[in-house]
Amino acid sequence: MFSGSRELFEDLWIYNQWNWEQKHPVIHLRLSKLDYQKLGLYEALSIEIGILAKEQGVELESKHLKGRFEELIRKASANGKVFDPD
């Protein structure tokens, strides 16, 4: 819904109830895909946030995990309110 994919909700109640013109950047943190056993959790999360930033068209400057995540949300939200499904 947040990315404006109306066709996915055809025949459901929300189909005619939602403003499909309004889109929100969606950040889907794929924790199950992290290679934390090899890289360590900190590094694996940092890499995933970098991938998410590229998907959002955002360039991150921060080197620290907390700063990278905050920066991702702040910069992606310039395109609309950010939704994190996790």
Backbone hydrogen bonds, N-H to C=O, Kabsch-Sander energy under -0.5 kcal/mol:
donor,donor_aa,acceptor,acceptor_aa,energy
4,G,1,M,-1.4
6,R,4,G,-1.8
8,L,5,S,-1.4
9,F,6,R,-2.3
10,E,7,E,-0.9
12,L,9,F,-1.9
15,Y,12,L,-1.5
16,N,13,W,-0.9
17,Q,14,I,-1.3
18,W,14,I,-1.4
20,W,18,W,-1.2
22,Q,19,N,-0.9
23,K,21,E,-0.6
24,H,2,F,-3.6
27,I,25,P,-0.5
27,I,83,F,-2.6
28,H,26,V,-0.7
29,L,27,I,-0.8
30,R,28,H,-0.9
31,L,29,L,-1.6
33,K,30,R,-1.3
34,L,31,L,-1.3
36,Y,34,L,-0.9
39,L,35,D,-2.6
40,G,36,Y,-1.7
44,A,40,G,-2.4
45,L,41,L,-2.7
46,S,42,Y,-2.1
47,I,43,E,-2.3
48,E,44,A,-2.2
49,I,45,L,-2.5
50,G,46,S,-1.8
51,I,47,I,-2.1
52,L,48,E,-2.5
53,A,49,I,-2.3
54,K,50,G,-1.9
55,E,51,I,-2.1
56,Q,52,L,-1.7
57,G,53,A,-0.6
57,G,54,K,-1.0
58,V,53,A,-3.1
60,L,58,V,-0.5
68,R,64,H,-2.7
69,F,65,L,-2.4
70,E,66,K,-2.3
71,E,67,G,-2.5
72,L,68,R,-2.4
73,I,69,F,-2.2
74,R,70,E,-2.6
75,K,71,E,-2.9
76,A,72,L,-2.5
77,S,73,I,-2.0
78,A,75,K,-1.0
79,N,76,A,-1.8
80,G,77,S,-1.7
83,F,25,P,-2.5
